[in-house]
Amino acid sequence: MLYFVFIPFVILTSVLLCTSLTSYPIIYLSAVREQEAARK
């Protein structure tokens, strides 16, 4: 019974980690580009 609660939780956590790890650099790069554009 515990597996039915544990396995989806692990999958959800791993998916959230993957999406955050891939989206964070994109957000960071876009912020850096905006700062460089604001300096010029």
C-alpha positions in Angstrom: 0.0 0.0 0.0 2.9 2.4 0.8 4.3 1.9 -2.7 1.2 3.2 -4.4 1.8 6.5 -2.5 5.6 6.5 -2.7 6.2 5.7 -6.3 4.1 8.6 -7.8 5.6 11.0 -5.3 9.1 10.0 -6.4 8.2 10.4 -10.1 6.6 13.8 -9.4 9.6 15.0 -7.5 12.0 13.8 -10.2 9.9 15.5 -12.9 9.8 18.7 -11.0 13.6 18.6 -10.4 14.2 18.0 -14.1 11.9 20.8 -15.2 13.4 23.2 -12.7 17.0 22.3 -13.7 16.2 22.9 -17.3 14.1 26.0 -16.9 16.4 27.8 -14.4 19.4 28.2 -16.8 17.0 29.6 -19.4 15.5 32.1 -17.0 19.1 33.0 -15.8 20.4 33.5 -19.3 17.4 35.7 -20.3 17.9 37.8 -17.2 21.6 38.2 -18.0 20.7 39.3 -21.6 18.2 41.8 -20.3 20.9 43.3 -18.0 23.4 43.5 -20.9 20.8 45.2 -23.1 20.0 47.7 -20.3 23.7 48.6 -19.9 24.0 49.6 -23.6 
